[in-house]
C-alpha cells in the first residue's frame, strides 16, 4: 500500500460520518437490486413448483405415437425423461351418481407415476398392466364398495357424442338432453384388472368430469406395434427453441399432433406466442432499467453529495506534490474500499430481507390460498452478478467524475473550494414576489437553494428517482394484475345448477343446502337488438359492415331474483326501486367486455356498446329455423331504458363477446317483458359454498336427473390463487421500493444538511431566530418537493406509457393514470422531505456556533 492509499484510508477514518453515509448508499442500492431480482426468481419458482404439484411436470406432448416413434423420442438429445400415458373409459353401472357413470382409466409408466401428483391412501400403485389403483371418490361419491384385492372386468373405450360424433374428454361433462344421454362408449378392448391401492381424487380431475379416475400401468415393453399412446417429454433445456425442435422431430417421425404445457412453460419465460414474448421481455427491460437507473442514482448521489469534501482533500494532496494520476487513483482506491465493504453487506442485506419477508408471507399464502408449496429463497448467479456488476460500474462512474474534475483544479482553488460555489448577483437573484408573498425566510431559503446548486440538484435528482421508481413499479404491478384478470375466466361462483325442465324442478331448494354462503337465481334469454352504427364498439367497426346504418347485436338478458338484484343495484350505485315499474322497464348495461382478437391473438378490453343512460334498447326475437338464405323476420319483444352503465358483473353472469351486450334486470321485469311472447327461458342457480365438494355431494345425493351441476371451485380457486399471489408480489414489490426510496431521500437530505453546518451557523450568528430558521427550512422543503415533482411526474408518465405499450403487444386496454398513487406520491414527497430536513436540523441546531464555523469536516 503506497503513501497515497494510506492517506486515503486515514481520510476515510477521520471522516467517518461521510464515509458511513456513502457506504449506506451503496449498501441500499446493492440490496435493492439483489432483493428485486431474487424476489422475481423466487416468485416464478413458486408458480412453477405449484403448477407441477397440481398438474404434474411435462413440457411437450406427442399424441398417438407408436413404439418406433417412442424410441426416437427417447433417444432425442433434448429428452430428459419420457412419460407414457393412455386413456380410456369404462361404464360404472353401479354408480349412484348419475352425472358420473364412468371409470376413467389413466395409464402411466413408472416415470409418469412419479412425475404426476398421485397420493396413495391405502395399498400401492400398479406395477403391471393387470393392476390398478382406484380413486377414493368411487367409494365415497359413487357409493360402490370396491376393496383392495377385488378383480374388475371392464370394457374400455372412448366417449363419443352421438350428435356431433366428437370424441369427448374429462373436460366435457356428461352429454344429455331433456330425455336421455346423448353420448356412447366405443369399446376398444376388454380386460380384467386387480385393485391394488386407493388414491385421493387427483387435483387434475375436473369436478364436473363424468369419470372417476383409475390409475393403470403401461410401458413400451408391453405395447404392440399397433398400440398408440401419448408421449409426454420433460426436456433437458427449456428455451424457445423447443417449439421448433419438437415440430421438427414430429415431422421426421410422422407424428401429427404436438401439444405444449403452455402454463408451465410461461413460468420458465418460454412461449411460442410472439406478442406475449415481446410483452414479457419489454416489460422486464423497462422495469429493470428503472431499477438500475435508480440504483445508479443512489450510489452516484452518495458520492456526489460530498464531492466538495473529497475535492478539498485532493487539493491538499496536490499541494504536497501529488500528480494528477495519483489523485485519480486515490479516488478510485476510495471507491474500491467502499465497494469492497458495502457490496457484500448489500448482497447479504438484500437476501436476508427477502428471506425474512418470505417467512411472514408463507403463513399468509398457506392460510389464504391453501397452496401446497412455499416461497423459497432462490439465489441465482445471474442476480448476484448483476447486483455486483452494476454496483462496481456505478462506483467507478461516481468516483471518476469528481476525480477528473479535481485533478484539473489548482491546489489553492481546491482547498478554498472556489470552483464549487461561483456566485454572481444573477445566480442568486430571486423574484421580489417571493419576499412579498412568503416573507424573508422564503427568500433566504430560495437563495440557499440557488447558492448550493450542486447539492440542491443532487437532492432533487434523488427525489425524482424515488418518484419514478415508486410510480413505475406501482403501474407495472397494476398492469400485471390487470392482464392476469383479463386472461382469467370471469367465474364468480363455485357451483352452477341448471335445468331444462324448470317446471318439474324447484331450484330454490338448492340455495338452502348446508355450507351455501351465497346464492343467486338467474333466468337468461338470448335476444337481438339493432344498434345505430355510430354507437357500435370501435373495435367492431373495423370488422363489421352496417345494415342500413344499423348493426345487429346479440343481447343476453339476465333476470336476477329480487334479493340478488337489490344487492347488485347497491354495488352499481343505483336505487333498486327505480327498476320496479313493469310499465317502464329499466336495465343495467355491462359496458366493459374482454375478448381475444382472432387475428392478433391479443386479449382486448373494450366497451360493448357506446351508449348513454336514458337511451332505449329494443329487444327483438328471431323465429326458429335456418335463416341463412333469407332476411330475418325480427319481432319486437319489448324495449328497456338504460338506467345505469357499469363495469361490475353480477355473480353468475358471463360477459358478452364483441358484438353483444349484457342487460341486467330484476326477475319481475324479465317476466313482464316476456309475458306476451313464447320465448323459453333457462333458469340457473349459482352458489358459493364454504365446502363446495360437500355441497356438490349433497346435490348429487338428491339423484335428480333433470338438473346439471357444474362445479368450477377448483378452477376458480386456482385463478384466485394466481391473483392473490400476484397481489402479494405486487404490494411486496411496492413496499420494498417505497422503503428504499424513503431511505434514499433521508440519506441524501441528511448528508446535505450535515455539509451545511457552517452555513446554518452563519445564519444563526447574524440573528436568525429558531422560528425563522424553521420557516426557512420549511420553504426549502417546498422548493425541493415542487422541483422534484415537476421533473418526476412527467418522467414517470413516460415510463408508465412505455409499460402500457409493452403490455399492448398481448393485452389491449385503455391507458389510465394511477391517480391515487400520484396523489399519494405528492403528499408523501412533501412529508418525507420536510421530516428528513427537520430531523437533520434537530441533530445540529444545538451545536456551538463557533465550533460549527470552524468545522472543516463532517
ABEGO torsion letter per residue (X at the ends): XBAAAAAAAAAAAABAAAAAAAAAAAAAAAAAAAAAAAAAAAAAAAAAAAAAAAAEBBABBBBGBBAAAAAAAAABAABABBBBBBBBBBBBAABABAABABBBBBBBBAAAAAABBBBBABEBBBABAABBBBBAAAAAAAGBBBBBGBBBBBBBBBBBBAAAGBBBBAABBBBBBAABBABBBBBABBBBBBBABBBBBBAABBAABABBBBBBBBBAAABBAABBBBBBBBBABBBAAAAAAAAAAAAAAGBABBBBBAAAAAAAGBBABAAAAAAAAAAAAAAAAAAAAAAAAAAAAAAAAAAAAAAAAAAAAAAAGBBAAAAAAAAAAAAAAAAAAAAAAAAAAAAAAAAAAAAAAAAAAAAAAGBABBBBBBBBAAAAAAAAAAAAAAAAAAAAAAAAAAAABBAAAAAAGAAABBBBAAAABBBAAAAAAAEAAAAAAAAAAAABAAAAAAAAAAAAAAAAAAAAAAAAAAAAAAAAAAABBBBABABBBBBABAAABBAAAAAABBGBABBBBBBBBBBBBBBBAAABBAAAAAABBBBGGBBBBBBBBBBBBAAAAAAAAAAAGBBAAAAABAABBBBBBBABBBBBBAAAGBBBBBBABBBBBGBBBBBBBBBBEBAAABBBBBBBAEBBBBABBBABBBBGBBBBBBGBBBBBBBAAAAAAAAAABABBBBBBBBBBBABAAAAAAAAAAAGBAABBBBBAAAAAAAAAAAAAAAAAAAAAAAAAAAAAAAAAAAAAAAAAAAAAAAAAAAAAAAGBBAAAAAAAAAAAAAAAAAAAAAAAAAAAAAAAAAAAAAAAAABBBBBBBBAAAAAAAAAAAAAAAAAAAAAAAAAAAABBAAAAAABABX
